[in-house]
Amino acid sequence: MKKDTTKAMEDLIAEIRLVIPFDTPIEKLCNGPCTGCAKKLLEFLDMELIDCERALKDGEKPGLGDIDKLAKTAKKIFQVLKKNNLIED
């Protein structure tokens, strides 16, 4: 049985919150040379997740495009954080 888009979005948000280190101290985020601003990227992604969570709470049903967009955004930010050594393999 396939998931509905609401459940898929909820699962994606939970996975992103689990994998992305939102609680990284600022001292570690801004330590040395970096590719992209990790602090701003984390803030951006957190705001995106909050917006998605609010929409779900309000009963809005996400489309597949919404899920795909959030997944791509999170994946790109994950890669930048990895390049900046903020995520270990």
C-alpha positions in Angstrom: 0.0 0.0 0.0 1.3 3.4 -1.0 1.7 6.2 1.5 -0.5 9.3 1.0 1.4 12.6 0.5 0.7 13.8 4.0 2.3 10.8 5.6 5.2 11.0 3.1 5.8 14.7 4.0 5.7 13.9 7.7 8.2 11.1 7.3 10.5 13.3 5.2 10.4 16.1 7.8 11.2 13.6 10.6 14.1 12.1 8.6 15.5 15.6 7.8 15.3 16.6 11.5 17.0 13.4 12.5 19.9 13.6 9.9 20.6 17.4 9.8 22.5 18.7 12.8 20.3 21.7 13.6 21.7 21.9 17.1 25.3 22.4 16.0 26.9 25.2 18.1 27.7 28.5 16.2 31.4 28.1 17.2 31.5 24.9 15.1 29.4 26.2 12.3 31.7 29.2 11.7 35.1 27.6 12.3 37.5 28.0 9.4 37.0 28.1 5.7 33.6 27.0 4.4 31.6 26.3 1.3 28.4 28.2 1.7 27.2 29.6 5.0 26.2 26.6 7.1 24.4 28.9 9.7 22.2 30.5 7.1 21.5 27.2 5.3 20.4 25.6 8.6 18.2 28.6 9.4 16.7 28.4 5.9 16.0 24.7 6.1 14.6 25.0 9.6 12.2 27.7 8.3 11.2 25.5 5.4 10.4 22.6 7.8 8.4 24.9 10.1 6.4 26.1 7.1 5.7 22.5 6.0 4.8 21.4 9.5 2.4 24.4 9.8 0.8 23.6 6.5 0.3 20.0 7.6 -1.2 21.1 10.9 -3.6 23.4 9.1 -4.8 20.4 7.0 -3.1 21.3 3.7 -2.3 18.2 1.6 1.2 18.5 0.0 1.7 17.5 -3.6 4.4 15.3 -4.9 6.2 18.4 -6.1 6.2 19.9 -2.6 7.8 16.7 -1.3 10.3 16.5 -4.1 11.3 20.2 -3.6 11.9 19.8 0.1 13.9 16.6 -0.4 16.1 18.2 -3.0 16.7 21.3 -0.8 17.6 19.1 2.2 19.9 17.0 0.1 21.8 20.0 -1.3 22.1 21.5 2.2 23.3 18.1 3.5 26.0 18.0 0.9 27.2 21.5 1.8 27.3 20.6 5.5 29.2 17.5 4.6 31.8 19.5 2.6 32.2 21.8 5.7 32.8 18.7 7.8 29.7 19.2 9.9 28.3 15.8 9.0 30.4 12.7 9.3 30.1 9.7 7.0 
